[in-house]
Amino acid sequence: MLTNGSKLLLAGTTLAAVAAIVYGVTQDGTLGVVGLLSAAIALGLLAGIVIATRDGNVSAMDEAAAQTAVATHVAPEGNIWPLIVAGGAALVVLGLVTQSAFVMLGIGLLLIAGLQWMVDAWSQSASADGTFNRDARARFAGPLEFPLLATAVGGVVVFSFSRIMLFLSKTAGPVGFVVAALLILAGGFLFASQRSMRSTAVAGLTAFAALGLVAGGVAAGLDGERFIEEHETTGLLGEESECDTTDETHADENASQTVGNKAAIMADITLDAEGELTSKAPGQQASQRIVVGRGNPSNIIFHNESDEPRRITLTTGQRPLLDEEGEEIEGQTTPDQRCTALAEEGGSQLLTFRIDKRSAVADEAFELTVPGVEGQAIEVVVP
């Protein structure tokens, strides 16, 4: 006996075959005939499958088939994990053209949602009793998913909030922080002021707030962080071999002119009013030489008693010159320097350094100098 589905497919097969014959007789060319015959073959194949399976119907005379038919099974419960998997895949694609952080977030969502989807599929097929299936899932996944879910939600909230704060300007950032705190306070007061509130309402409001935060974080992340000016430091002067300058740099602005009590001071270096540079180690006479242990952090204090701002510079030979990508440029070198900020008249600066090479095998002498003061240097000996 033919079913309704098989009748429709057989009719479509016949119609396509007749149309192919009519087209071949009345029209030139074979493209239309090939297309109609292909449609007839495809429809005929589907008709054969439907006839063989009786259109998915189960005969009332077949008791075994009636008991094992799909219609007798409990329909699986719906879940949100496929939607989250799709969202994770979208974040991965978005991150490939924007920021790598979105790729990592998307991969995390894919892993978590895929695992949850798998657990749901297993639990729903455990038995025909929905209550038993839900209990089985809770016993299996509960001890794992709650800590992981809390960690994931916390990470997403922190990351989204950080993107928003880094997007806001220097003046708008504190205002945004205060507004967020006020919204949280108002939400907490709203919940506390109600005698009773449905759990669905609480969950809905919380989800709405979280969605807004994540959406704001994504939008701010796509737009990029605000411009943050790079502040020059004395370490950067040394890296760029610009410690010989006598001009005031960004690193010298508002620099402290005093040094607190420090332990393990190697020496006090003083530039007096006559322009003479001397070194005095604790318990020793003033000299033009200091001995520094190789590989040990060392501290010296520079005292400027001249009438001009000065800085002290430590030069320990040459080092390879690096390009913009941090790669060594073959055959080119630059002075290996460290320096302090400018010390005003009567001011002091601290210089902390470590030397990992011996001075005896170096091509140039290791010395402490003051840019702008000629003929004065303190020899640095590294055994």
Secondary structure per residue as TSV (DSSP state, phi and psi in degrees):
chain	resnum	aa	ss	phi	psi
A	1	M	-	360.0	131.5
A	2	L	-	-84.2	138.9
A	3	T	-	-89.1	170.9
A	4	N	H	-61.5	-42.0
A	5	G	H	-63.0	-42.9
A	6	S	H	-66.4	-35.8
A	7	K	H	-62.1	-44.0
A	8	L	H	-64.1	-42.5
A	9	L	H	-68.8	-38.5
A	10	L	H	-65.6	-37.7
A	11	A	H	-64.9	-42.0
A	12	G	H	-64.3	-37.0
A	13	T	H	-63.8	-46.1
A	14	T	H	-63.0	-43.9
A	15	L	H	-62.8	-42.0
A	16	A	H	-66.1	-37.7
A	17	A	H	-67.4	-44.1
A	18	V	H	-63.2	-41.6
A	19	A	H	-63.3	-35.7
A	20	A	H	-65.4	-40.5
A	21	I	H	-66.0	-46.4
A	22	V	H	-62.3	-42.9
A	23	Y	H	-64.4	-40.6
A	24	G	H	-66.9	-31.0
A	25	V	H	-80.0	-38.6
A	26	T	H	-94.8	-19.4
A	27	Q	S	-121.7	152.9
A	28	D	S	-87.4	153.9
A	29	G	-	97.5	156.2
A	30	T	S	-111.1	-7.9
A	31	L	H	-63.3	-44.4
A	32	G	H	-65.0	-39.6
A	33	V	H	-63.1	-43.5
A	34	V	H	-62.0	-43.1
A	35	G	H	-63.9	-44.5
A	36	L	H	-68.9	-39.4
A	37	L	H	-65.4	-36.6
A	38	S	H	-62.7	-42.3
A	39	A	H	-63.2	-40.2
A	40	A	H	-63.7	-41.7
A	41	I	H	-64.9	-44.1
A	42	A	H	-63.2	-44.1
A	43	L	H	-66.2	-37.1
A	44	G	H	-65.0	-38.5
A	45	L	H	-63.9	-44.1
A	46	L	H	-63.6	-37.9
A	47	A	H	-63.5	-40.3
A	48	G	H	-63.8	-40.4
A	49	I	H	-64.8	-41.4
A	50	V	H	-66.1	-39.9
A	51	I	H	-65.1	-40.5
A	52	A	H	-66.6	-34.6
A	53	T	H	-97.8	3.7
A	54	R	G	55.3	39.4
A	55	D	G	60.4	27.7
A	56	G	G	77.3	3.0
A	57	N	-	-83.8	151.4
A	58	V	-	-107.7	129.8
A	59	S	-	-69.4	136.9
A	60	A	T	-66.6	-18.6
A	61	M	T	-82.4	-16.2
A	62	D	-	-96.7	97.6
A	63	E	H	-67.8	-39.5
A	64	A	H	-64.2	-43.4
A	65	A	H	-66.9	-35.3
A	66	A	H	-65.3	-31.9
A	67	Q	H	-80.6	-27.5
A	68	T	H	-103.6	4.0
A	69	A	S	-65.0	154.3
A	70	V	G	-63.3	-32.1
A	71	A	G	-65.2	-22.6
A	72	T	G	-81.9	-11.5
A	73	H	S	-83.9	151.5
A	74	V	-	-71.7	131.6
A	75	A	-	-63.5	137.2
A	76	P	-	-65.0	147.0
A	77	E	-	-73.7	146.6
A	78	G	-	-73.8	151.6
A	79	N	-	-145.2	164.6
A	80	I	S	-95.2	-4.0
A	81	W	H	-63.8	-37.3
A	82	P	H	-58.8	-37.4
A	83	L	H	-65.1	-39.8
A	84	I	H	-68.6	-36.6
A	85	V	H	-60.3	-43.5
A	86	A	H	-63.4	-40.1
A	87	G	H	-64.3	-39.6
A	88	G	H	-63.3	-41.9
A	89	A	H	-63.2	-38.6
A	90	A	H	-64.8	-38.5
A	91	L	H	-65.6	-37.6
A	92	V	H	-62.0	-46.4
A	93	V	H	-63.3	-41.2
A	94	L	H	-63.6	-41.1
A	95	G	H	-67.9	-27.1
A	96	L	H	-65.0	-24.0
A	97	V	H	-111.3	-1.5
A	98	T	S	-124.2	-89.7
A	99	Q	-	-128.1	145.6
A	100	S	H	-65.9	-22.8
A	101	A	H	-61.9	-36.2
A	102	F	H	-67.9	-32.5
A	103	V	H	-63.4	-46.7
A	104	M	H	-63.3	-40.6
A	105	L	H	-63.9	-42.8
A	106	G	H	-64.3	-41.1
A	107	I	H	-63.4	-40.8
A	108	G	H	-61.1	-43.8
A	109	L	H	-64.1	-39.1
A	110	L	H	-62.1	-44.2
A	111	L	H	-65.8	-47.3
A	112	I	H	-66.6	-48.7
A	113	A	H	-66.6	-37.6
A	114	G	H	-63.6	-41.2
A	115	L	H	-65.1	-43.3
A	116	Q	H	-64.8	-39.8
A	117	W	H	-61.7	-42.2
A	118	M	H	-64.5	-42.7
A	119	V	H	-64.5	-40.8
A	120	D	H	-61.7	-43.8
A	121	A	H	-62.5	-38.9
A	122	W	H	-66.9	-44.8
A	123	S	H	-67.7	-34.2
A	124	Q	H	-72.5	-19.5
A	125	S	T	-101.3	7.5
A	126	A	S	-68.2	-38.3
A	127	S	-	-159.6	-179.6
A	128	A	S	-87.9	-3.9
A	129	D	-	-96.6	115.1
A	130	G	H	-64.4	-37.8
A	131	T	H	-63.5	-43.8
A	132	F	H	-62.3	-40.2
A	133	N	H	-63.6	-42.0
A	134	R	H	-66.4	-39.3
A	135	D	H	-65.0	-40.0
A	136	A	H	-63.5	-40.2
A	137	R	H	-66.4	-42.3
A	138	A	H	-63.5	-39.9
A	139	R	H	-68.1	-36.3
A	140	F	H	-79.6	-47.8
A	141	A	H	-98.0	-20.6
A	142	G	H	-55.8	-49.3
A	143	P	H	-63.1	-17.3
A	144	L	H	-101.2	-42.1
A	145	E	H	-75.3	-30.5
A	146	F	H	-67.7	-48.4
A	147	P	H	-62.6	-40.9
A	148	L	H	-66.6	-40.1
A	149	L	H	-65.3	-42.0
A	150	A	H	-62.9	-41.1
A	151	T	H	-64.6	-44.0
A	152	A	H	-64.7	-45.4
A	153	V	H	-63.3	-43.4
A	154	G	H	-61.5	-41.6
A	155	G	H	-64.2	-42.2
A	156	V	H	-64.3	-42.1
A	157	V	H	-64.0	-46.3
A	158	V	H	-64.1	-44.2
A	159	F	H	-64.7	-45.0
A	160	S	H	-62.7	-43.1
A	161	F	H	-64.7	-37.9
A	162	S	H	-66.2	-37.6
A	163	R	H	-63.5	-40.5
A	164	I	H	-66.1	-44.5
A	165	M	H	-66.7	-35.9
A	166	L	H	-75.1	-20.6
A	167	F	H	-79.0	-36.5
A	168	L	S	-67.4	153.8
A	169	S	-	-70.9	173.3
A	170	K	T	-62.1	-33.5
A	171	T	T	-88.7	-31.7
A	172	A	H	-79.5	-20.0
A	173	G	H	-58.8	-53.0
A	174	P	H	-60.4	-36.1
A	175	V	H	-64.4	-44.0
A	176	G	H	-62.5	-37.5
A	177	F	H	-64.2	-42.9
A	178	V	H	-65.7	-41.3
A	179	V	H	-62.4	-42.3
A	180	A	H	-62.4	-41.6
A	181	A	H	-64.3	-39.6
A	182	L	H	-65.7	-39.3
A	183	L	H	-63.9	-41.4
A	184	I	H	-64.3	-42.3
A	185	L	H	-63.4	-42.4
A	186	A	H	-65.5	-40.0
A	187	G	H	-64.3	-42.3
A	188	G	H	-63.4	-40.1
A	189	F	H	-65.0	-38.7
A	190	L	H	-63.0	-44.1
A	191	F	H	-65.2	-42.8
A	192	A	H	-70.9	-26.6
A	193	S	H	-78.6	-14.6
A	194	Q	-	-87.2	135.2
A	195	R	S	-66.4	-38.2
A	196	S	-	-149.7	146.7
A	197	M	-	-146.2	136.3
A	198	R	-	-66.1	143.9
A	199	S	H	-63.7	-31.6
A	200	T	H	-66.1	-36.2
A	201	A	H	-67.0	-42.8
A	202	V	H	-62.5	-45.0
A	203	A	H	-63.7	-39.5
A	204	G	H	-65.0	-45.3
A	205	L	H	-64.7	-41.3
A	206	T	H	-64.3	-43.2
A	207	A	H	-64.2	-38.6
A	208	F	H	-63.7	-43.6
A	209	A	H	-65.0	-42.4
A	210	A	H	-65.1	-40.3
A	211	L	H	-63.6	-41.0
A	212	G	H	-63.4	-40.2
A	213	L	H	-65.3	-45.1
A	214	V	H	-65.5	-41.8
A	215	A	H	-62.2	-42.5
A	216	G	H	-63.7	-39.6
A	217	G	H	-64.4	-41.5
A	218	V	H	-64.4	-45.2
A	219	A	H	-62.4	-43.9
A	220	A	H	-66.8	-38.0
A	221	G	H	-65.2	-37.9
A	222	L	H	-67.8	-37.1
A	223	D	H	-73.9	-23.0
A	224	G	-	97.3	163.4
A	225	E	-	-75.5	156.8
A	226	R	-	-68.2	159.7
A	227	F	-	-71.9	123.3
A	228	I	-	-112.9	115.7
A	229	E	-	-66.0	132.8
A	230	E	-	-79.4	123.3
A	231	H	-	-89.2	124.4
A	232	E	-	-72.0	140.4
A	233	T	-	-124.6	167.8
A	234	T	H	-65.9	-28.6
A	235	G	H	-63.9	-37.3
A	236	L	H	-68.0	-35.7
A	237	L	H	-59.7	-41.9
A	238	G	H	-66.4	-40.5
A	239	E	H	-63.6	-33.8
A	240	E	T	-94.0	7.4
A	241	S	T	54.6	44.2
A	242	E	-	-115.7	24.0
A	243	C	T	-74.7	-9.7
A	244	D	T	-83.1	-1.3
A	245	T	-	-75.3	144.8
A	246	T	-	-101.5	-3.1
A	247	D	S	-80.3	156.6
A	248	E	-	-77.5	129.0
A	249	T	-	-108.5	177.3
A	250	H	G	-61.9	-31.1
A	251	A	G	-69.8	-18.1
A	252	D	G	-90.5	-11.1
A	253	E	T	-67.9	129.7
A	254	N	T	56.5	28.1
A	255	A	-	-71.9	138.7
A	256	S	-	-63.5	141.4
A	257	Q	-	-107.6	14.4
A	258	T	-	-131.8	154.9
A	259	V	-	-125.2	127.3
A	260	G	-	-70.9	174.1
A	261	N	-	-62.2	123.6
A	262	K	-	-117.9	145.6
A	263	A	S	-91.1	154.7
A	264	A	S	57.9	48.7
A	265	I	E	-78.1	124.1
A	266	M	E	-70.8	-42.6
A	267	A	E	-167.6	158.9
A	268	D	E	-105.5	119.4
A	269	I	E	-101.1	125.1
A	270	T	E	-122.5	132.5
A	271	L	E	-107.4	109.3
A	272	D	-	-83.7	-179.1
A	273	A	T	-65.3	-26.0
A	274	E	T	-84.3	0.3
A	275	G	S	84.5	17.8
A	276	E	-	-95.7	134.2
A	277	L	E	-104.9	123.4
A	278	T	E	-132.5	157.3
A	279	S	E	-123.1	137.8
A	280	K	E	-136.6	110.3
A	281	A	-	-82.4	153.7
A	282	P	T	-56.5	126.2
A	283	G	T	79.9	8.7
A	284	Q	S	-127.5	165.8
A	285	Q	-	-78.7	159.0
A	286	A	-	-63.9	141.8
A	287	S	B	-151.6	-178.1
A	288	Q	S	-110.7	26.8
A	289	R	E	-153.2	140.8
A	290	I	E	-132.6	150.5
A	291	V	E	-111.7	127.4
A	292	V	-	-120.4	133.8
A	293	G	-	-69.8	135.9
A	294	R	T	-71.7	129.7
A	295	G	T	80.3	2.0
A	296	N	S	-102.7	135.7
A	297	P	-	-62.1	133.5
A	298	S	E	-129.2	147.8
A	299	N	E	-124.1	134.4
A	300	I	E	-131.4	151.4
A	301	I	E	-114.6	127.8
A	302	F	E	-101.0	125.1
A	303	H	E	-110.5	124.6
A	304	N	E	-104.4	108.8
A	305	E	-	-106.6	9.6
A	306	S	S	-83.3	179.8
A	307	D	S	-98.0	13.7
A	308	E	S	-133.4	151.5
A	309	P	-	-64.7	132.7
A	310	R	B	-137.7	156.6
A	311	R	-	-127.8	154.6
A	312	I	-	-105.9	140.0
A	313	T	E	-124.6	131.7
A	314	L	E	-102.2	122.8
A	315	T	E	-116.3	122.7
A	316	T	E	-119.8	61.7
A	317	G	E	78.4	-148.3
A	318	Q	E	-116.5	155.6
A	319	R	E	-136.1	159.0
A	320	P	E	-62.0	142.0
A	321	L	E	-80.8	134.8
A	322	L	E	-106.4	147.3
A	323	D	-	-86.2	-172.6
A	324	E	T	-65.2	-24.2
A	325	E	T	-92.6	5.2
A	326	G	S	83.8	10.2
A	327	E	-	-92.1	145.3
A	328	E	E	-70.2	137.6
A	329	I	E	-92.9	117.8
A	330	E	E	-63.5	131.4
A	331	G	E	81.8	2.4
A	332	Q	E	-121.1	137.7
A	333	T	E	-129.6	167.8
A	334	T	E	-147.4	153.6
A	335	P	E	-59.4	136.9
A	336	D	E	-90.1	104.2
A	337	Q	E	-127.0	153.4
A	338	R	E	-136.6	151.1
A	339	C	E	-154.3	169.2
A	340	T	-	-101.4	171.6
A	341	A	-	-72.1	166.6
A	342	L	-	-63.9	131.8
A	343	A	B	-98.7	121.0
A	344	E	-	-69.7	175.4
A	345	E	T	-59.2	121.7
A	346	G	T	82.0	3.5
A	347	G	-	-92.7	171.1
A	348	S	E	-136.9	150.8
A	349	Q	E	-138.2	147.8
A	350	L	E	-102.8	135.9
A	351	L	E	-122.8	119.2
A	352	T	E	-110.6	131.3
A	353	F	E	-151.5	168.3
A	354	R	-	-143.9	132.0
A	355	I	-	-114.3	124.5
A	356	D	-	-104.7	7.9
A	357	K	S	-129.2	153.1
A	358	R	-	-79.5	142.2
A	359	S	S	-74.5	-25.5
A	360	A	T	-68.6	-29.6
A	361	V	T	-97.4	1.7
A	362	A	S	-80.6	151.2
A	363	D	S	-73.0	-26.0
A	364	E	S	-125.5	154.8
A	365	A	-	-72.2	145.2
A	366	F	-	-85.4	131.5
A	367	E	E	-154.5	157.0
A	368	L	E	-104.8	125.4
A	369	T	E	-132.0	164.6
A	370	V	-	-117.0	111.6
A	371	P	T	-55.3	133.1
A	372	G	T	93.9	-9.8
A	373	V	-	-112.5	109.6
A	374	E	T	-85.8	147.4
A	375	G	T	76.3	10.0
A	376	Q	-	-123.6	126.8
A	377	A	E	-157.2	148.9
A	378	I	E	-109.5	120.1
A	379	E	E	-72.5	135.7
A	380	V	E	-111.9	118.5
A	381	V	E	-106.5	125.8
A	382	V	-	-118.6	105.1
A	383	P	-	-62.0	360.0
